[in-house]
Amino acid sequence: MDKDRIAIVGMGPGGMATALELAKNGQPVTIFENRDHFARSQKVILDDQTISFMNKLLYVKRSDEDIAFMQKLRREGDIVEIKELQHFLKRKMETLYPGLIEIKQGKDIKITAIDAEQQTLSYTENDSEETLKFQHIVAADGARHAMVDLLQQTADTKRIQYEELERQTRQKAHG
């Protein structure tokens, strides 16, 4: 595995968009998700910046499924169920950057340890213990915060530093 690899934990829209942006710039990424299926049915209203990002993805190696998704999105006023957005972004990860984005998804994936000093992430996959060497790790696991908790427990000398932003853009919830 590349020592310059970025590990991303969480395949929500934020984690997948991060993976796509990194891969677009030639950065190898491994993205982890311990859920087998996307099930979040909440709806969000996408902002102009997100729509622009998705349109750029649409016109590269587009499929009939991608076109139908974007047409539905436009018909519904840029409102989308999160799971539909996740399916679109996963298709794009698989088709645009198969050599740069490695997807580890399913209930058989469990991150067991993170060694911040050695920059390794240990995980089990189908009962086999694996190790990933990473340059950086992105905890995109949303409200669960399991990765931040694990990092705080295992990182003896390095602590996570948070930077409070004056303004953090959020997608509006709908429904």
C-alpha positions as CSV (number, residue, x, y, z in Angstrom):
1,M,0.0,0.0,0.0
2,D,1.2,3.5,-0.7
3,K,2.7,5.4,2.3
4,D,1.0,8.5,0.9
5,R,-2.5,7.0,1.0
6,I,-5.3,8.9,2.8
7,A,-7.6,6.9,5.0
8,I,-11.2,8.2,5.1
9,V,-13.6,6.7,7.6
10,G,-17.2,7.1,6.6
11,M,-19.0,6.9,3.3
12,G,-21.5,9.7,3.9
13,P,-21.7,12.4,1.3
14,G,-18.8,14.3,2.9
15,G,-16.5,11.3,3.1
16,M,-17.2,10.4,-0.5
17,A,-16.8,13.9,-1.9
18,T,-13.5,14.2,-0.1
19,A,-12.4,10.9,-1.6
20,L,-13.4,12.1,-5.1
21,E,-11.6,15.4,-4.7
22,L,-8.4,13.8,-3.5
23,A,-8.4,11.2,-6.3
24,K,-9.0,13.9,-8.9
25,N,-5.7,15.3,-7.7
26,G,-3.9,12.0,-7.9
27,Q,-4.0,11.1,-4.2
28,P,-4.6,7.4,-3.4
29,V,-7.5,6.9,-0.9
30,T,-8.9,4.0,1.0
31,I,-12.5,4.7,2.3
32,F,-14.1,2.6,5.0
33,E,-17.8,2.1,5.8
34,N,-19.1,-0.6,8.1
35,R,-22.6,-0.6,6.8
36,D,-23.6,-2.9,3.9
37,H,-26.2,-0.6,2.4
38,F,-27.0,3.1,2.3
39,A,-30.2,3.6,4.2
40,R,-30.5,7.3,5.1
41,S,-33.8,8.4,3.8
42,Q,-33.6,12.0,5.1
43,K,-33.8,14.6,2.4
44,V,-31.5,17.5,1.9
45,I,-31.6,20.6,-0.3
46,L,-28.4,20.8,-2.1
47,D,-26.7,24.2,-2.4
48,D,-25.3,25.7,-5.7
49,Q,-21.7,24.6,-4.9
50,T,-22.8,21.0,-4.4
51,I,-24.9,21.0,-7.6
52,S,-21.9,22.3,-9.5
53,F,-19.6,19.6,-8.0
54,M,-22.1,16.9,-9.0
55,N,-22.6,18.3,-12.5
56,K,-18.9,18.1,-13.1
57,L,-18.9,14.5,-12.0
58,L,-21.9,13.7,-14.2
59,Y,-20.2,14.7,-17.5
60,V,-17.3,12.3,-17.0
61,K,-18.0,8.7,-17.8
62,R,-21.8,9.2,-17.3
63,S,-24.2,6.4,-17.3
64,D,-27.9,6.3,-17.9
65,E,-28.4,5.8,-14.1
66,D,-26.4,9.0,-13.5
67,I,-28.4,11.0,-16.0
68,A,-31.7,9.7,-14.5
69,F,-30.5,10.7,-11.0
70,M,-29.6,14.2,-12.0
71,Q,-32.8,14.7,-14.0
72,K,-34.8,13.6,-10.9
73,L,-32.8,15.9,-8.7
74,R,-33.6,18.9,-11.0
75,R,-37.3,18.0,-11.2
76,E,-37.5,17.9,-7.4
77,G,-35.8,21.3,-6.9
78,D,-32.4,20.1,-5.9
79,I,-33.9,18.0,-3.1
80,V,-32.5,14.5,-2.7
81,E,-32.6,11.6,-0.2
82,I,-29.1,11.1,1.3
83,K,-29.0,7.4,0.2
84,E,-29.6,8.4,-3.4
85,L,-26.8,10.9,-3.2
86,Q,-24.5,8.2,-1.7
87,H,-25.3,5.8,-4.5
88,F,-24.4,8.4,-7.1
89,L,-21.2,9.3,-5.4
90,K,-20.2,5.7,-5.0
91,R,-20.8,5.0,-8.7
92,K,-18.5,7.9,-9.5
93,M,-15.8,6.7,-7.2
94,E,-15.9,3.2,-8.8
95,T,-16.0,4.5,-12.4
96,L,-13.7,7.5,-12.3
97,Y,-10.9,6.4,-10.0
98,P,-10.8,2.6,-9.6
99,G,-7.0,2.6,-9.2
100,L,-6.9,5.5,-6.8
101,I,-10.0,4.9,-4.5
102,E,-10.1,1.6,-2.7
103,I,-13.6,1.0,-1.1
104,K,-13.8,-1.1,2.0
105,Q,-17.5,-1.4,2.8
106,G,-19.7,-3.9,4.7
107,K,-20.5,-5.2,8.1
108,D,-17.4,-7.4,8.0
109,I,-15.2,-4.2,8.0
110,K,-14.2,-3.1,11.5
111,I,-11.5,-0.7,12.4
112,T,-9.8,-2.0,15.5
113,A,-6.9,0.3,16.2
114,I,-5.1,3.5,14.9
115,D,-1.5,4.1,15.7
116,A,-0.9,7.8,15.1
117,E,2.9,7.6,15.6
118,Q,3.3,4.8,13.1
119,Q,0.5,6.2,10.9
120,T,-1.2,2.8,10.6
121,L,-4.8,1.8,10.8
122,S,-5.7,-1.8,11.8
123,Y,-8.9,-3.4,10.7
124,T,-10.6,-6.7,10.2
125,E,-12.1,-7.8,6.9
126,N,-13.9,-11.1,6.8
127,D,-12.2,-12.1,10.1
128,S,-8.7,-11.4,8.6
129,E,-6.6,-8.7,10.4
130,E,-5.2,-6.1,8.0
131,T,-3.1,-3.0,8.4
132,L,-3.1,0.2,6.3
133,K,-0.3,2.7,6.3
134,F,-1.6,6.2,5.8
135,Q,-0.3,9.7,5.4
136,H,-3.5,11.3,6.8
137,I,-6.8,10.1,8.2
138,V,-10.2,11.8,7.7
139,A,-12.8,11.0,10.3
140,A,-16.0,11.5,8.3
141,D,-18.2,9.2,10.4
142,G,-20.7,11.9,11.2
143,A,-22.5,12.1,14.5
144,R,-21.1,8.7,15.6
145,H,-17.6,10.1,16.3
146,A,-16.3,6.6,16.7
147,M,-13.0,7.4,14.9
148,V,-12.3,10.5,16.9
149,D,-12.9,8.5,20.0
150,L,-10.6,5.7,18.9
151,L,-7.9,8.2,17.9
152,Q,-8.1,9.9,21.2
153,Q,-7.8,6.6,23.0
154,T,-4.8,5.3,21.0
155,A,-2.8,8.4,20.2
156,D,-0.4,8.8,23.1
157,T,1.5,11.9,22.0
158,K,-0.6,13.4,19.2
159,R,-3.9,15.0,20.0
160,I,-6.6,15.9,17.7
161,Q,-6.8,19.7,17.3
162,Y,-10.1,21.3,16.3
163,E,-10.4,24.6,14.5
164,E,-13.6,26.4,15.1
165,L,-14.8,28.0,11.9
166,E,-16.6,31.4,11.9
167,R,-19.1,29.9,9.4
168,Q,-19.6,26.3,8.5
169,T,-21.9,25.7,5.5
170,R,-24.5,23.0,6.0
171,Q,-27.0,21.5,3.7
172,K,-30.6,22.4,4.6
173,A,-32.7,19.5,5.8
174,H,-36.0,18.9,4.1
175,G,-39.1,17.1,5.2
